[in-house]
């Protein structure tokens, strides 16, 4: 018999490895919707952020909207978008050696 899925009353107690993976993917893709999708709804995501904000790497006094905006700007801020564009335009070194 499959296990029943229960709602964990402690889901906002700590940042788990699974949640860190969600945050890493959101930051890398610049997609704050990943955070919202993980929690199931925008309201639930906001509740989670409020409960976990001391454990998340947010700036003091930062609002939820500003935190989401920072996630969206992360790839550009770190230069990841520029690196990806350079990699796409550069010739493949392995292919150049085979010619």
Beta strands, then each sheet from edge to edge (+ up, - down):
end
